[in-house]
Amino acid sequence: MREDNHNAQPERKSTPRGFSLIELLIVIAVILIIAAIAIPNFIRSKMRANETAAAENIRTISTAEVVYSTTYGVGFSPTLVSLAGDPTTPSPSQAGLIDSVLGSGTRTGYQYSFNVVVTDPSGNVVAYSVTADPVSPGLTGDRHFYSDQTDVIRSNVTNPATASDSPIQ
């Protein structure tokens, strides 16, 4: 007589475990959609951070110019390089008021240009302008910045900023 064992497990066919090609393609598609949304937002965030850093660097240069003028009594510095230098042995040619990276003229996706506008009869700088322009417009930043001895920072979205542009808020 044959006994039926109701507690015995039925035999299963062994099937391969893992993901099908369709499932993997769906996961990859979802990842690509998320990346397509996130990457432009990341680039815009990076550009805004670069723009904020550029405005702050312009402010740093303006402040360093005031300190340079009061410390050395020879007007403003003639170059960005003279604002930088070794802070342990400051001099009018190496004041050590800004770091060497900013003194080199390029930082955080922006190119900084320092121009002497007016000198007195002794050759001391009485007026200057400093600009910050994106190295790659639309990639490292959109806005251009300008300041001078008045310490007012101005910006322009389409062209290099000048003294006639609106101050930043």
Secondary structure, DSSP 8 states (H G I E B T S, - for coil): -----TTS---------S--HHHHHHHHHHHHHHHHHHHHHHHHHHHHHHHHHHHHHHHHHHHHHHHHHHHHSSBB-SSHHHHSS-TTS-BTTB--SS-HHHHHTEETTEEEEEEEEEE-TTS-EEEEEEEEEESSBTTTBS-EEEEETT---EEESSS---TTS-B--
